[in-house]
Amino acid sequence: MRPARTSRKAPVEPAKRVGLFGGTFDPIHHGHLVIAEDARCYLGLDKVIFIPAYQPPHKSQGSYSAFEHRVRMVELAIASNPHFELSLIETRLPVPSYTMDTVRAVLADLGSSVVPYFIVGMDSLANILTWHKPDELLRLCRIVVGERAGYQVDIAALENQLPGLRQSLELIDTPELSISSTDLQWRIRSGLPIRYQLPVCVERYIRRHRLYMEKLRDQRQDPVGACQ
């Protein structure tokens, strides 16, 4: 009499931790890259997916660069990091590009064996109540927040209006790089240097395609002796 066969169960692979980093990235800069890498290291993420907004709902049309330019700058900026990926998923979604819809679509592509972490800056967290269905986002993702110089957010006050926020937060201590895409655009138009604030390859792309060179729209005066 032959012994009964014992069935062997396939080993269960641990769920992958994936960072989702959405933004206009107009242009992408070292502040974006630092928070993404810090989130990956602090939280043990397997990868971070950069998701350029196709049509940002918080910006008027024509106030941001063409999607193709912003995508190419992200491609150049993340090329040297094997843990960073680019997603063009928002080209498949209805416009404007609401965060909640994008996260749902990304998770549908990644499958159920993924633990998602949505990465934002402290300035974005301050505006979370204005987002589309922020309560649903909390149910789907951990919210990773990189502290940013000059921004103080009353998390307790936000919690009162968005219950569950505090429990969903992952606060990470990132270097205080006070760099913003808006300021970089202004510096370029003003002839000021942007070196060391964003990757060299991105700066070269900006210069080659003459991005952000249009006439100043704000009230700041051109600086005296600006670099050319």
HELIX and SHEET records of a PDB file:
HELIX    1   1 HIS A   30  LEU A   43  1                                  14    
HELIX    2   2 PHE A   67  ILE A   78  1                                  12    
HELIX    3   3 ILE A   89  ARG A   92  5                                   4    
HELIX    4   4 THR A   99  LEU A  110  1                                  12    
HELIX    5   5 MET A  122  LEU A  125  1                                   4    
HELIX    6   6 ILE A  128  THR A  130  5                                   3    
HELIX    7   7 PRO A  134  LEU A  140  1                                   7    
HELIX    8   8 ILE A  155  GLN A  161  1                                   7    
HELIX    9   9 LEU A  165  SER A  168  1                                   4    
HELIX   10  10 SER A  181  SER A  190  1                                  10    
HELIX   11  11 VAL A  200  HIS A  209  1                                  10    
SHEET    1   A 6 PHE A  84  LEU A  86  0                                        
SHEET    2   A 6 LYS A  47  PRO A  52  1                                        
SHEET    3   A 6 LYS A  16  GLY A  23  1                                        
SHEET    4   A 6 VAL A 114  GLY A 121  1                                        
SHEET    5   A 6 ARG A 142  GLY A 146  1                                        
SHEET    6   A 6 LEU A 169  ILE A 172  1                                        
END                                                                             
